[in-house]
Amino acid sequence: ELLLKGTGVHKNIEEALKFIKMSIDKGNINAMYQYGLMLLFGDVIEINKVEAAKYLKMSADKGQIDSMLTYGKMKFYGDGIPADKEEGIKYIKKSADEGNCEAMLIYGRKHLFGEEGIPINKQEGIKYIKMAADKGNEEAIFDYGRYLEVGEYMRVNKKEAAKYYQIAVSKGNDCAMNNYGLMLLNGYGVPMDKKEGLRLIKMSAEKGNTEGMFNYAVMLENGVNVPINKKEALRYLKMSADKGHTGAMHNYGMLLLKGKRTPEIEKEALKYFKMSADAGSDISLYQLGSMHLTGDVVEKNIEKAAQYFKLSADKGNILSM
């Protein structure tokens, strides 16, 4: 490894590979894993996934838990080798059972959602996600907290959800910042703390979380726990919208039209209403129908208005019915 990186010695890839192979010949499972990764990702040597799978499986069968996961994923998805989902999930589970947090999360999600042909088993899925969470996996901590908060796959337990969210927040998870911030802001299952709730939602927004940006923008637009600031609200709504948040797309268009209008601003608002409608927003479909009905921003067109209203109504929008 020192020769590969040139740490304290002259970098010599050929010599490094020779020592790695010697170590493999002596049965070193970590050397097998390292060499397998090098072949898998083309690190220093040419990519050869068939050979990579051979060394990863060899290492996995000798007890290297990271090899179990990597080989399991290759086999499950058919990454450079023939796919075998049963074989793949077996190695992923073995890695999880030996303590690999990422494997726990992958195995748990596949059973929770029934992904890639794996039969749904909610009890098994939650069990492994909780295992990953309790071992410190950030994604699993957030997921488990969210399931507890909304009662998805288990009974609602907001107090326990808050505990997991707090841990995820301490690890820098922006989704947890938003969710826990909302709990604090509204006193959902925890003592109300508007100052801390606002701080966390703003932090989530500043880290680029789409929900955080949307929620913070709504607060800025309406003066909820913060002074009204339409300019900042527009900025956060646009950032959220540009990351795919349909509610932000719609609200951005609406807020643009509430201000001083110019042809450019109207064109921008229309663009985001269409983006939101194309993403399936019933309220944006209704808005486009209303605009075509009255000739606001667009040329009046009763036929187009009716089409938008029908699409919106078919999605359950009462105003369009």
C-alpha positions in Angstrom: 0.0 0.0 0.0 2.9 2.4 0.8 4.4 1.6 -2.7 1.0 2.2 -4.3 0.6 5.6 -2.7 4.2 6.6 -2.6 3.9 7.2 1.1 7.5 7.6 2.6 8.9 5.6 -0.4 9.1 6.1 -4.2 5.8 5.1 -5.8 6.2 1.8 -7.6 3.0 0.3 -8.8 4.6 -2.8 -10.3 6.4 -3.6 -7.1 3.3 -2.9 -5.1 1.2 -5.3 -7.1 3.9 -8.0 -6.7 3.7 -7.7 -2.9 -0.1 -7.7 -3.0 -0.1 -10.9 -5.0 2.4 -12.5 -2.7 0.1 -11.5 0.2 -2.8 -13.1 -1.6 -0.9 -16.3 -2.1 -0.3 -16.4 1.6 -4.1 -16.2 2.2 -4.4 -12.6 3.2 -8.1 -11.8 2.8 -7.7 -8.1 3.0 -5.1 -8.2 0.1 -7.7 -10.3 -1.9 -10.3 -7.6 -1.2 -8.0 -4.7 -2.1 -6.9 -6.4 -5.3 -10.5 -7.2 -6.2 -11.5 -3.5 -5.7 -8.6 -2.5 -7.9 -9.8 -4.8 -10.7 -13.4 -3.7 -10.2 -12.8 0.1 -10.4 -9.7 0.2 -12.6 -7.6 1.7 -9.8 -4.0 1.5 -11.0 -4.7 -1.6 -13.2 -7.2 -2.2 -16.0 -10.8 -3.0 -15.1 -11.6 -6.7 -15.2 -14.8 -7.4 -13.4 -14.7 -11.2 -13.9 -11.3 -11.3 -12.2 -12.5 -8.8 -9.6 -15.5 -11.1 -8.7 -13.1 -14.0 -8.4 -10.9 -12.3 -5.8 -13.8 -10.7 -4.0 -15.6 -14.1 -3.7 -12.4 -15.7 -2.5 -12.0 -13.1 0.2 -15.7 -13.2 1.1 -15.7 -17.0 1.5 -12.8 -16.6 3.9 -14.7 -14.1 6.1 -13.9 -10.6 4.8 -17.2 -8.8 5.4 -16.7 -5.9 3.0 -15.9 -8.4 0.2 -19.2 -10.2 1.1 -21.1 -7.0 0.4 -19.2 -6.0 -2.7 -19.4 -9.4 -4.3 -23.0 -9.7 -3.2 -23.9 -6.5 -5.0 -22.0 -7.6 -8.1 -23.8 -10.9 -8.2 -27.2 -9.4 -7.3 -27.1 -6.7 -10.1 -25.1 -8.7 -12.6 -22.3 -6.1 -12.6 -19.8 -7.6 -15.1 -20.7 -11.2 -14.1 -23.9 -13.3 -14.6 -26.7 -12.1 -12.2 -27.9 -14.4 -9.5 -30.2 -12.5 -7.1 -30.5 -15.4 -4.7 -26.7 -15.7 -4.5 -26.2 -12.0 -4.3 -28.7 -11.4 -1.4 -27.1 -14.3 0.5 -23.7 -12.6 0.5 -25.3 -9.2 1.3 -27.1 -10.8 4.3 -24.0 -12.6 5.4 -22.1 -9.2 5.4 -25.0 -7.6 7.4 -25.0 -10.4 9.9 -21.3 -10.0 10.4 -21.7 -6.4 11.2 -21.5 -4.4 8.0 -23.8 -1.4 8.4 -24.2 -0.6 4.7 -25.1 -4.3 4.1 -27.7 -4.1 6.9 -29.3 -1.0 5.3 -29.3 -2.5 1.8 -30.7 -5.8 3.0 -33.3 -4.1 5.1 -34.5 -1.8 2.3 -34.7 -4.6 -0.2 -37.0 -6.6 2.1 -39.0 -3.5 3.3 -39.8 -2.3 -0.3 -39.6 -5.6 -2.1 -36.9 -4.3 -4.4 -35.5 -6.1 -7.4 -37.7 -9.2 -7.0 -37.1 -9.7 -3.3 -40.4 -10.6 -1.6 -41.6 -7.9 0.8 -40.9 -8.8 4.4 -41.6 -5.7 6.5 -40.6 -7.3 9.8 -37.2 -8.4 8.4 -36.7 -5.1 6.7 -37.3 -3.0 9.8 -35.1 -5.3 11.8 -32.1 -4.8 9.6 -32.6 -1.0 9.2 -32.8 -0.6 13.0 -29.6 -2.7 13.3 -27.9 -0.4 10.9 -29.2 2.7 12.7 -28.2 1.4 16.1 -24.7 0.8 14.7 -24.4 4.4 13.6 -25.3 4.4 9.9 -26.5 7.9 9.2 -29.0 7.0 6.4 -30.5 4.2 8.5 -30.8 6.5 11.6 -32.8 9.0 9.5 -35.0 6.3 7.8 -35.8 4.6 11.1 -36.7 7.9 12.7 -39.0 8.8 9.8 -40.8 5.5 10.0 -41.3 6.1 13.7 -42.5 9.6 13.2 -45.1 8.9 10.5 -46.0 5.3 11.6 -44.8 3.7 8.4 -44.1 0.0 8.8 -44.5 0.4 12.6 -46.5 2.2 15.2 -46.1 5.9 15.6 -43.6 6.9 18.3 -42.7 10.5 18.0 -40.6 10.6 21.1 -38.5 7.7 19.8 -38.4 9.3 16.3 -37.1 12.6 17.9 -34.3 10.6 19.5 -33.2 9.1 16.2 -33.5 12.4 14.4 -31.3 14.1 17.0 -28.6 11.5 16.4 -28.9 12.0 12.6 -28.7 15.8 13.0 -25.5 15.4 15.1 -24.1 13.5 12.1 -25.0 16.4 9.7 -28.0 14.8 8.1 -29.9 17.6 6.4 -33.1 15.6 6.0 -33.2 15.0 9.8 -32.6 18.7 10.4 -35.7 19.5 8.4 -37.9 16.8 9.9 -36.8 17.4 13.5 -37.0 21.1 13.0 -40.7 20.8 12.0 -41.4 18.7 15.0 -39.8 21.3 17.3 -41.5 24.2 15.5 -45.0 22.7 15.9 -44.5 20.7 19.1 -45.2 17.4 17.4 -44.3 14.8 20.0 -41.7 17.0 21.5 -41.8 20.2 23.6 -42.2 23.2 21.3 -39.0 25.1 20.6 -39.6 27.5 17.7 -36.1 29.0 17.9 -34.4 25.7 17.6 -36.9 24.4 15.0 -36.3 27.4 12.8 -32.5 27.1 13.2 -32.6 23.5 12.1 -34.9 24.1 9.1 -32.7 27.0 8.0 -29.6 24.8 8.4 -31.2 22.1 6.3 -32.0 24.7 3.6 -28.5 26.1 3.6 -27.2 22.5 3.1 -29.3 22.2 -0.1 -32.1 20.0 1.2 -35.1 20.4 -1.1 -37.7 20.1 1.6 -35.7 22.3 3.9 -35.4 25.0 1.3 -39.2 24.8 0.5 -40.2 24.9 4.1 -37.9 27.8 4.9 -39.1 29.7 1.9 -42.7 29.3 2.9 -41.8 30.7 6.3 -40.1 33.7 4.7 -42.9 34.3 2.4 -45.6 34.3 5.1 -43.6 35.6 8.0 -43.9 32.5 10.1 -41.5 32.8 13.0 -39.3 35.0 10.8 -39.7 38.5 9.3 -41.3 38.5 5.8 -38.7 38.4 3.1 -40.1 37.8 -0.3 -36.8 38.2 -2.1 -35.1 35.4 0.0 -38.3 33.3 -0.3 -38.0 33.5 -4.1 -34.3 32.5 -3.9 -35.0 29.4 -1.8 -38.0 28.4 -3.8 -36.1 28.6 -7.0 -33.2 26.5 -5.6 -35.7 23.9 -4.3 -37.6 23.9 -7.6 -34.5 23.5 -9.6 -33.7 20.4 -7.6 -37.1 18.9 -8.5 -39.4 19.9 -5.7 -42.9 20.2 -7.4 -44.4 22.3 -4.6 -41.5 24.7 -4.8 -42.0 25.0 -8.6 -45.6 26.0 -8.1 -45.0 28.4 -5.2 -42.2 30.0 -7.1 -44.5 30.7 -10.0 -47.2 32.0 -7.7 -44.8 34.3 -5.8 -43.4 35.7 -9.0 -46.9 36.7 -10.2 -47.7 38.4 -6.9 -44.9 40.9 -7.4 -44.3 43.5 -10.0 -44.9 41.8 -13.4 -42.8 42.1 -16.5 -43.0 39.9 -19.6 -39.8 38.1 -18.4 -41.3 37.4 -15.0 -44.5 36.1 -16.5 -42.5 33.9 -18.8 -40.5 32.6 -15.9 -43.6 31.9 -13.8 -45.3 30.0 -16.7 -42.1 27.9 -17.2 -42.2 26.7 -13.5 -46.0 26.1 -13.6 -45.5 23.9 -16.6 -42.5 22.1 -14.9 -44.7 21.4 -11.8 -47.6 20.3 -14.0 -45.4 18.0 -16.0 -44.2 16.5 -12.7 -47.9 15.7 -11.8 -49.0 18.6 -9.6 -52.7 18.9 -9.7 -52.6 22.5 -8.3 -50.3 23.6 -11.1 -52.6 22.0 -13.7 -55.5 23.9 -12.2 -53.4 27.1 -12.3 -52.6 26.6 -16.0 -56.3 25.9 -16.6 -57.3 29.2 -14.9 -54.6 31.1 -16.8 -55.9 29.8 -20.1 -59.5 30.4 -19.1 -58.9 34.1 -18.3 -56.0 34.9 -20.6 -53.7 35.7 -17.7 -50.0 35.4 -18.8 -51.1 33.2 -21.8 -53.5 33.8 -24.7 -57.0 32.9 -23.7 -57.9 29.4 -24.9 -61.0 27.7 -23.5 -60.2 24.4 -25.1 -56.8 24.2 -23.4 -58.2 25.4 -20.1 -60.7 22.5 -20.2 -57.9 20.1 -20.9 -55.9 21.3 -17.9 -58.9 21.3 -15.6 -59.7 17.7 -16.6 -56.1 16.6 -15.9 -56.2 18.3 -12.6 -59.6 16.9 -11.7 -58.5 13.4 -12.6 -55.8 13.8 -9.9 -58.4 14.7 -7.3 -58.3 18.5 -7.4 -61.7 19.7 -6.1 -61.4 23.2 -7.6 -61.0 21.7 -11.1 -64.1 19.4 -10.9 
